[in-house]
Every structure is written in structure tokens, then in C-alpha cells.
Amino acid sequence: MSALLELEGVEARYGPVTALRGVDLRVDEGEVVAVLGANGAGKTTLLRAISSTVRRSGGIRFGGNEIRRRSPEAAARLGIAHVPEGRGTFVELTVAENLRLGAYTRRGPLKDDFARVHSYFPWLEDRARQQAGTLSGGEQQMLALARAVMQRPRLFLLDEPSLGLAPLLVAEIFRIVAELNEREGATVLVAEQNANAALQTAGRAYVLEVGRVVLSGGSDDLRADDSVRRTYLGY
């Protein structure tokens, strides 16, 4: 497989605080890759660096081309869909309006796109006219993912999709991620504290600690690693 996303020596700061320290990372076409780490490890900052929502240095290549420090809109037009931590739905708009906004970088009729999204999230069709803010937290998280699907991106960036959700909803979200990958070859980089859920879906993973990659490898290998088992898997 060819590399879709490559990071080399990426660093990022918030004022005097360094959040990323020389991060190297690679995601191949059609691959699901997880970034694991505790709260504050730098996972969110890593995704923000890729989607140009934080100041950073180092090299980031997407589809073989360097991503300059641009706006989030430019990243979306390149084919990067960023689903941020905390759902990020437009609560005063309807479900259908939220989905339509996901396709703002594209032109033409969206009928087939709505049908495609409803095949993954069938309950959204019945809720099309419902205000997004009246959905449950788990439903809003799924709506945020569905909106990203409407974009037809080359790369999904998912930031803590399991945050605050019940185990059944977490399992459903990761089932949909796996289905997108299997059916459409979707490329996904997911940042997660829930290592169990992430490693069941991802083929490879990176472990971040205090802004540095301290471990990387295949998901099976990381599940067998003593430090990963004790720190992130709880056994």
C-alpha cells in the first residue's frame, strides 16, 4: 500500500507549552490506524496539526504533497474530514441540514449521498427534520461521523469518538468505522483513550506519551505488550 499521510518530525505548541515533540507517523491508503494515549498525551493536537487548526512545524505530506499551514477549509478541500472531540454538531440545525453541510465542498445533487449515509445510519432518515441539539450525546456523535461520510473524504480524522458514550454506542460507532473501511476502503486515523475498542478495529497503532511516540506496531503486537496491557487495556 502507498502512504496517504506521512508525518515527519512534527511539533506543535500552545504558547510556551510543547504538545507534540518530533512525531513521525504514517497512514497507508485503506488503512485504519489508532493513536492511543492518556488525556493530555497530545492526541487531539496531532489531529489538529494534520487539519491545520494548530500552529506546527515539521513535515506533513498528504497524497505525496506537503500540507502547508493553511485553513481547516483548505484541509477539507484536500479530502480530510476531521470529526472533533465533543461531537461538533450544529445544534440549532436539523439532522438533514447538518448532513448537507458535510458536503459543502462538493457540487451536484446529493440524493445518492443521503442514501449512502442512511445505509450506515438508517435511523437518521426518520430524524431528518429533528433539531440536532435534541439528539442524545451518542446520536450527536454518530451524526458528526455521518456528516464526515457525506464529504466523501480521502482521510477520516476521528478524535475520541467514544468519549462519554455507553459501551453499546461505542461498539456501534467502531462497527460503522470498520464497515466503512471494509465496504469502501476508507482510510481512518482515530485518536482514542479506549484502547480496547480502537485496537479491535485498527490494524496498527501508535502510543503517545507527553507528545512523543513511545511505541508503535500492529494491533495484535500492542495487545500482547505488557506495558500496553497494564496501562491501556487494564489487565
C-alpha positions, 0 to 999 in steps of 0.5 A: 500500500502507498502512504496517504499521510506521512508525518515527519518530525512534527511539533506543535505548541500552545504558547510556551507549552510543547504538545507534540515533540518530533512525531513521525507517523504514517497512514497507508491508503485503506488503512485504519490506524489508532493513536492511543494515549492518556488525556493530555498525551497530545492526541487531539493536537496531532489531529489538529496539526494534520487539519491545520487548526494548530500552529506546527512545524515539521513535515506533513505530506498528504497524497505525496504533497506537503500540507502547508499551514493553511485553513481547516477549509483548505484541509477539507478541500484536500479530502480530510474530514476531521470529526472533533472531540465533543461531537461538533454538531450544529445544534440549532440545525436539523439532522438533514441540514447538518448532513448537507453541510458535510458536503459543502465542498462538493457540487451536484445533487446529493440524493445518492449521498443521503442514501449512502449515509442512511445505509450506515445510519438508517435511523437518521432518515426518520430524524431528518427534520429533528433539531440536532441539539435534541439528539442524545450525546451518542446520536450527536456523535454518530451524526458528526461521523455521518456528516464526515461520510457525506464529504466523501473524504480521502482521510477520516480524522476521528478524535475520541469518538467514544468519549462519554458514550455507553459501551453499546454506542461505542461498539456501534460507532467502531462497527460503522468505522470498520464497515466503512473501511471494509465496504469502501476502503476508507482510510481512518486515523482515530485518536482514542483513550479506549484502547480496547475498542480502537485496537479491535478495529485498527490494524496498527497503532501508535502510543503517545506519551507527553507528545512523543511516540513511545511505541508503535506496531500492529494491533495484535503486537500492542495487545500482547505488550505488557506495558500496553496491557497494564496501562491501556487495556487494564489487565 
